[in-house]
């Protein structure tokens, strides 16, 4: 229907419908709330209204649409517009990015395009579009046009061009980008308790969506868990670069200017009279334009050159502060054609920095507690390898989140060695404290010469008491919510019988490889965990080992599955066949571990079995009669002189042996055996068939007896008694001159 056919057009007068079409076109261009652009069939600019700033001037008429708006993707936009010309239907609300000559920086436009047709023209012809054209955009004003979106146009209808609505939505998109960046910071920052990982997540959330490049620096002491200094930050305080990032379009890192030569992990002191120093002095953010005339860069020409090469033109510096304390500094850069930062960007950067500062402080607090717990753990563990009479040992302690794992090698009487590995589940200081308590108890129990199963049974009694003490704490105490779990494996190796007796409490059994490289089966029944509510027995397992066998005692993190067990066993076998040292074998086991094993922390104790040289031990079977003590004294003196010991040691040992043998003859039962063992100490052992244990007495002045064990305790460094299925052994140890 033409305009003349409508009731409104009945009295149009001599001007006719063409004049009204022109009036409608003029009103639409003058009063439209959006920018309008008319393009000819070759997508050249014919007309634009005033809302498309600067584009309506004569110099743009006849230029292609993509050149007028200097689009980032001109080819893609041209293909889209040509599909509209071809009759594929209009395009609505398509986002494009470009630039305008009159306005600096990147702009974002919302483009809609509609095909202009001339139904009165012959098919295949194309007319021009202009202010006086009889074919204006009358169709949108026609009341007969439905409100629903039109479908594809008839390709046979002549096309005279396109009408495009162009809306500058740069500010809206910037606000949306700010919201997106802030949401990314909220989602990404705070999920880690590692300061470096927190800073890395912070950078990733800001680059490239909000900034072209960014650098986070943290006060050096804060990275080690120390309390952050209260602002203003002292001028000489070192800051360590924790994270940096830049988008792909930034060829060089602008941080290599003011932060020149400092990769991640490098430190610097903030130069005075710069935005960086001022920001941590008054704890306020700075918005700084970067130009060739920036005065504070004059003293650093290399830095100014790096900023120029990166094309950095805008800088925001924000201190990372929390409750008045300074944790670090955030530097944000925009480079190249990116829009400079504005005050709204400063507000967002300050909000994001507050979030990051809280996450860094949480990570710092965790790091501090972890540092304290790790220090406690190291102080509670053996500080050096201890010499053992017939066992070579080596250990590897992997630091990590778990601060409750421990190991120990304990020298026992009779050249025996106790091998211990255990762990308290959990992180932090409380786990390290519980570990120290259990380790102290097990050392005391080992000194009583108890069997492995009895050691673990008494250790569990101590653990149960610790659990009851924790359960009695007030409900508000944080320890109430922490679960107590611990395990331990305890083994004793006897070089004279070459047997290793092992018991375990909620802990993996040790692995054993013989001197020929073959695995030795060691099936140790698993007892209850040390803090388990359910009681149970600890059943020991004894295995006879060839000299040169290797035992591997590991915490649970190293023996997660069958493949891990096979991997360690294979490494042990390779070490035996190649003749590598025990410490090197332990290192090889660590090298083969999966990456995630080391983050949790673990302990590994290796022991290579041996025997006592016949030249360092002497054994005699003695008769059960009154002359035996004298005989024992003669035998001992002869052997000790043969070993070249000094006369004082010989005299003291004679007296010790005389008292022990006399006690065995008077109160014990056959068989009676005397053994001397020379190592770093001198050990005397007297065995008899009685199970009755002697007791140290403090005789009165008028008493005729009861002084034997008292004399022994004064002459020996250590003494004790251990029981077995065939009787008991009284033993003493004496320090030797030069070995103290």
GIPEBEL-V368555 format. One record per pair of residues at least 12 apart in sequence whose C-alpha atoms are under 7 Angstrom apart, sorted by the first residue. I is the first residue (numbers start at 1). GAP is how many residues later the second one is. Records with the same first field share a line. If there is no record, write none. Layout:
I=GAP  GAP
This chain:
3=14
4=13
18=116
21=113  115  117
22=109  110  114
25=111  112
29=20
30=19
34=17  131  132  133
35=14  16  17  130  131  132
36=12  13  128  129  130
37=12  126  127  128
38=124  125  126
39=122  123  124
40=88  89  120  121  122
41=119  120
43=21  22
44=18  19  20  21
45=15  16  17  18  19  20
46=15  16  84
47=14
54=48
69=29  30  31
70=28  29  30
71=26  27  28
72=25  26
84=30  31
85=30
86=69
87=65  66  67  68
88=64  65
89=62  63  64
90=23  24  25
91=21  22  23
92=19  20  21
93=17  18  19
94=16  17  18
95=13  14  15  16
96=12  13  14
97=12
105=232  233  234
106=231  232  233
107=63
108=60  61  62
109=57  58  59  60  61
110=56  57  58  59
111=53  54  55  56
112=52  53  54
113=49  50  51  52
114=48  49  50
115=46  47  48
116=43  44  45  46  47
117=40  41  42  43
118=17  40  41  42
119=38  39
121=37
123=33  34  35
124=32  34
125=33
126=32  33  34
127=33
128=32
129=31
177=32  33
178=32  170
181=24  25  28  29
182=170
184=21
185=17  20  167
188=13  14  17
189=12  13  167  170
190=169
193=169  170  173
194=169
195=28  165  168  169
196=46  47
198=161  162
199=17  43  44
200=43
202=154
203=40  41  42
207=38  39  40
208=38  39
211=121  122  123
212=34  35  38  121  122  123
213=32  33  34  40  119  120  121
214=30  31  32  117  118  119
215=28  29  30  40  115  116  117
216=25  26  27  28  113  114  115
217=22  23  24  25  111  112  113
218=21  22  23  24  109  110  111
219=19  20  21  108  109
220=18  19  20
222=105  142
223=141
224=143  144
225=139  140  142  143
226=142
228=97  98  99
229=96  97
230=94  95  96
231=50  93  94  95
232=48  49  50
233=47  48  93
235=35
236=33
237=32
238=29  30  31
239=28  29  30
240=25  26  27  28
241=23  24  25  26
242=22  23
243=21
250=60  85
251=59
252=57  58
253=57
254=52  53  56  58
256=50
257=45  46  47  49  50
258=45
260=43
273=23
274=22
275=42
276=41
279=38  39  40
280=39
283=36
284=34  35
285=32  33  34
286=30  31  32
287=28  29  30  59
288=26  27  28
289=24  25  26
290=22  23  24  25
291=22
310=25
311=24  25
312=21  22  23  24
313=21  22
314=19  20  26  27
315=17  18  19
316=15  16  17  30
317=13  14  15
318=12  13  32  35
320=33  34  37
321=33  36
322=35  36
327=30
369=59  60
370=58
372=57
373=30  55  56  59
374=29
376=56
377=26  55
380=56
381=25
382=26
388=23  29
389=26  290
390=25  105  219  220  221  222
391=216  217  218  219
392=215  216  217
393=213  214  215
394=188  189  211  212  213
395=188  191  209  210  211
396=190  207  208  209
397=205  206  207
398=200  203  204  205
399=202  203
400=198  199  200  201
401=26  198  199  200
402=24  25  198  199
403=24  25  28  29
404=19  20  21  27  28  31
405=17  18  19  30  197  198
406=15  16  17  197
407=13  14  15  196  198
408=12  13
412=35
415=79  80
416=76  77  78  79
417=75  76  77
418=73  74  75
419=71  72  73
420=69  70  71
421=67  68  69  132  133  134
422=65  66  67  133
423=12  63  64  65  132
424=61  62  63
425=60  61
441=18
442=17
449=273
452=38  39  50  51  88
453=50  85  86  87
457=81
460=70
463=67  68
464=67
467=64
484=47
485=46
486=43  44  45
487=18  19  20  42  43
488=16  17  18  19
489=14  15  16  18  20
490=12  13  14
491=12
495=115  116  117
496=115
498=46  47
499=43  44  45  46
500=42  43  44
501=39  40  41  42
502=22  38  39  40
503=21  35  36  37  38
504=22  23  34
505=21  22  23  24  25
506=20  21  22  23
507=49
508=48
509=15
510=41  42  43  44
511=40  41  42  58
512=38  39  40
513=36  37  38  56  59  60
514=32  34  35  36
515=31  33  34  61
517=56  59  60
518=55
519=50
524=16  17
525=14
547=62  63  64
548=60  61  62
549=59  60
550=56  57  58  59
551=55  56  57
552=53  54  55
553=51  52  53
554=49  50  51
555=47  48  49
557=40  45
558=44
568=21
571=17  18
572=13
616=61  62
617=59  60  61
618=57  58  59
619=55  56  57
620=53  54  55
621=51  52  53
622=50  51
623=49
624=41  46  48
625=40
626=39
629=29  32  33
632=26
633=21  24  25
636=18
637=13  17
652=63
656=56
659=49
660=26
661=25
664=24
668=20  21  22
669=19  20  21
670=18  19
671=17  18
672=15  16
673=13  14  15
674=12  13
680=56  59
681=52  53  54  55
682=51  52  53  54
683=48  49  50  51
684=47  48  49
685=44  45  46  47
686=43  44  45
687=41  42  43
688=39  40  41
689=37  38  39
690=37  38
691=32  36  37
696=13  14
697=13
716=16  17  18
717=16  17  18
718=14  15
719=12  13  14
720=12
